[in-house]
């Protein structure tokens, strides 16, 4: 943090007044179902996006990223348009999101950084929350956690153009250390399930593939559309009221309707539906295992989620699949799956801390041999869990 404060002072000639710690997140179970109003789980990580800032009374926003070149600089009254893949989009979107409900009078000067490789840990949600909290702080706005989630979600859907659900924002904002956040995306109701006292210690292992690409450039939105086609087809086959395509979701389909009419689905649409309904079962089983402190069963549900993500949801890339396979075959790893949308970035796992060295050795031996282009770019981290995002004075 001292380094970030010095960077701020060097750039702006003054000290920052506040800091936002906005954590990266993992979703142990509930893969690819949030955008279909499914059930999801989340945990915030001790690794976070850090943003130090102070108010700018003239209404300008001037932010330097320590992870990307250039600075973002504009006035509240002249927010630039979205530029695909540009890091400054999240600041622009945060301003526009709040301006839908509030008149902002003060901008911010700030410096932002992350410590883990981005891609799959929802750094976008973490960055957006950081900007929103800073703008709220300097403008005297006090949104509820639910409102903050909604403002952050709009940035990605209404401004960036990604058809995702609210998992990332919810895990980033609602999480508490020592708890598993469980959310039903159809109602947006969330609960924090405390870790059982009988559960053994565990680490979160994060293996970065070396690949970072915007989700706009992947099949993410295509998968969302395929889920909607499957849901629409099932509604018609089951004689259910047909929802307009723009609003239809897999959660609209009762389980009994799916079981009775699943044969009408073919190919990829059948696989998307199978992943959705089986993932709901894995979330329920995983939460039950968490509540009783059964880390082995919890991990097995993660492995099964990872397998379905590959076979039924067809996300991933060869590099991530290799990492998943390595973790699955390595002693001391309770469970693993792709993180985030699973098209680039990281594979995450839950593991026994006693096996850190052997897990590191296994990945370091097998991954570079299989993917030489990323031999000098992949990384392995062992991370603890933490509380959700917060702003505090310096």
N, C-alpha and C positions, 0 to 999 in steps of 0.2 A: 504494500500500500504506500509506503514511503516513496518508492520509485514513481508511482503514479502521481502522487502529490507534487513531486519535484518536476515531473513533466508538465503538469498543469501550471505551476508557478513559472517555469521557463517560457511557456507559450503565452500566458495571459498576464504575467507580471503581478500576480496576486495569488492568494491561497484559496483553494476551494472551500466552500462552507459545509458541503454535505457529500455523503457517499451512498451509493446504492450498491448493495450486493444482491445480484439476481442469479440464482443458481441454474446450472444445467440440470437436466432431468433424465431419468430413464423410465421406461414403461415395462416392468417385468412381464406383465400379462395384459392382454387386451390389444393385441397387434392388429392394426388396420381396420378397426371396427368403430372408432370414435366418429368418423364421418358418416357412419350408418346408424348412429344413435345407439351403439352397443354399450357394453360395460367395460371399463378400463381400470387399470391401476397405475400408480405413479409414485416415484420417490424423487426428491430433490437431492442433488449431490453437493458435497463440500466444495467442489470446483465450481466457480461461478464467473459471471461477467461482472467486472467492477467498473463503476462509473463515478467519477468525482466531478463536482460541478458547483457553480454559483449562478445566481440570477443575473440576467442582463435586462436592465430596466428599459432599454431602447427597443426591445422586442426582437432582437436578432438571436439566431441560434448558430453557434459556432462550435463544432465538435470535431475533435481530432481522435482518430482511432490509432492505437498502437499496433494494430494487427493488419491494417490496410493503408495504402498510400493516400495522400491528399487529405483534405478536411472537408467537412460539410458545412456550408455557410449560406444562410438565407434568412429572410424576415418572416415573421408570423403571418403577415398579410400577403406574402408572395411565395407560397410553398411550391417548389418545383414539381414537375410531373415524375411519375415512376419511371425509372430506367432499369430494364431487366438486369438482374444479378448484381446491381450496385448496392454496396453496404449501407449507403445513406438513405435508402428507401425506408428503412424502419423508423428513422427519425422523422422523415417527411410524413409517413403514415401515422405516427403517434400524434403529431400536431393536428392533422386533419381529423383523426378519430375523436379527439377531445373537442375540437371546434364544432363538431356536430351538436354538442350540448352546452358548450361554455365559450365565452369570449375570453381568449387568452390575452393578457397584457404584457407579460414578462417572458422573455426567452431565456436561454441558458448558454453559458460557456462551459464546456466539459471536455474531459479526456476519458476514453473508454478502452478497455482491453479484456481479453479472455486468456486463459492459461492452457486449456486443453484444445486439441485440434477440433475444429468445428465440423459438423456433419453427422447427424444422427442423434445428437444429444439436445436438440432443440435450442441451439444458440440463438436462433431468430426470435423465439418467444422470450428468451432471457433478455436479449438486447431491447426488444420492444417494451417489455415491462420496465426496464431500467429507465428508458426515456420517458415513459408515461409517469412513473413515480417522480422523476425529477421535475417534469412540467407541472404536475399536480402540486408538488412542494412549493415551487416558486410562485405559483398562482393561487395558493390558498384553497385548493380543491381537495376534498376528502371523499373519494369514491369508496364504496364498499368493495370487498374482495370480488364479489360477483360482477359488479360494474367494471372493475379493473380487468377481469377476464374477458368481458365482452368488448371493451375498448381494444385490448390487445388482439383478440380474435379478428376484429374487423380489419385491422391493419393487414393481416395476411389474406383475408378473403375479399374485402372490399377495395383494397388498394393494390396489394401485390398480385392477387388473382389466383391464389391457391385454394382448392376446394377441400380444406382440411376441417377437422372437428376441433373441440376445445380441450383435448387432452393436454397438449403441451402447455398452454397457458394455465390450466388448472393445477397441474403438477408443480409448475414454477411458483405459483402464488399461494396455493393452499397447503402444500406439504409441511410436515413437521417431523423433525428427526425422531427416529425410533418408532415411526408409524408408517403404515401402508395406506396411501390415499386410494380410495375406491370410489369411482364415480359412475353413475348411470347417466349416460349422455342423453337419453331420451327425456329425462326430467331435470338434468343438470344438478341433481342432488348428489352430494359427496359426503363421505364419512372418513374419518381417520381411525384406522384399526391399529391399536397399540401392539407393539411387538411382544410376543409371549416371553415371560421371564425364563422359560425353559429353552428358548431358541439359542443355539450356540452362536458365537461371534461369526460374522461373515464380512467379506469385502465385496465391493463391486469392482469387477475387472472390466476395463474398457480397452479394447484393442482397435486402434485406428488403422484402417486399411491403407491410408495414403491417398484416398480418392475423396475429393470434395467438389461437388457439383450442385448447382441450384436445382431444387425439386421441379422448377418450371421446365427444366430440360430433361426430365425423366418421364416415366409412365405413370406418375402418381395420379394425375387427373384422369387418365384413361381408366385406371383401376376403379376410381370412384364411379365413373360412368358405367362400367361393367357391372358393378354391384347394383346400380339403379335399374339397369336392364333386367337383371335377374329378379329383383323385387317386383318390377312391373309385370313381368311374365307370370310370376307366382300369384300375384293379385288376380290377374285375369283367369288363370287356370282354376283357382280356388273359388271363383265367384265372389271375390271381395270387392268392395268399392275401390275403383281405380283412382289412385292419387295422381295429380298432374306430375309429369316426369321430372320437372324441376324440383319437386318436393319429396318424391318417393324415396324411401329408405328401407333397408333390409329389416329394420326393427318394426316396420309396419306389418310384417308377416308373422302371424302367430306360429308358434313351433309346430302345432298339429297340422296347420296348413302346409308348412314346408315338408313335413314328413309324408303327408298324403300325396303331394303333388310335385315332389322333387324330380320325378322322372321326366317332367316336361322340359327341364333344363338340360342343355347339352354343352359340351366343351368347356370353355373358360367360364361361362356363366354358372355352370354346375359347380365348378371348383370354387368360385368366389362365394357362392352360397354355403357350401360345405365349410369353408374356412370361417365364415361369420358365425354360424350356429355352433360349430365345435369350439370356437374361441370363447363364446359365452360360457360354455361348460368348463373350459379351462380356467377362466377367471373365477368362477364359483368354487371350483376345487382348490385353486391356489389360495384364495382368501381363507377358506376353511383350514388349509394346512398352515397358513401364517398364524391364524388365531391359536392353534394348538402347538405352535413352535416346531412344526415338522418341516425343517428346511430342505430335507431330501425330497419330499413330495412336492413342495413348492418349486424346487428346481426342476423336477421331472416335468411339471406342467410347463415350465419355460422351454425346456427342450422340445416338447411336443408342439408348442406354439411356434418355435423356430422351424420345425419340420413342415408344419402346415403353411407357414409363410412362404417356404420355398416351393412346395408341391402344389398347394391349392391356390394361394394368392399370387404366386409366381413373381414375387419381388426378389430383390437381391441382384448380385452380380457375382461372377466367378470368385472374385477376391473375398467378398464377404462370406460366401458359402464355404470357402476354404477355412476361414477363421472359425466359423460356426462348427465345422467338422472337427477342427483341431481341439477346440474347447470341449466339445462333446466327448472326445476320446482321451482327454487329459484328466488324470486323477486329481481330485481336490476341487473340481468344478461341479457345483451342484446343478446348475442350469445355465442356459445361454440362448440368446436369440439376437437377430439383427436389432439395432436400435433405430428408432424413428421410422421413416418410411421404408428403409432398407434397400435403397438403391445406390448408396455410397456412404461413406463415413465410417461408422463404428459398429462392431459387434460387442454386446455387453454380456456379462455373466455374473452369477453369484457364486462365490467360492470360499473355501476354507483358508483363512489367513496363513495357516501353517504351510500351505503349498505355494506361496507366492513365487519362490525361486524356481520351483520345478515347472510351474505354469509359464512363467516368463521364458524359461529355457525351451519348453516345448514349442511355443509360438515362434520364438526367435530362430529355432532350427528349421521348422517346417514351412512357415509362411514365405520367407524370402526365397527358398528353394523352389516354391511353386509359382511365385510371381516376382520375377527378378526386377521388373520395372519399378517395383515399389519397395525394393530391398532397403533403400536408404531413407524411406519416407514413413514406413509404418511405425507405430508407437504402442507401448503397453503401459497402462496406468492402473494402479490399485487405489480406489477412491472410497471415502466414507460417505454416509448420507448426512443430510443437514436440513435446516429449516428452509421455508420458502423465502421469497424476495422481501426485502425491507430497505427502507431509507433511514439514514441516521445522520445526525450532525457530526462534523469533525471538530 
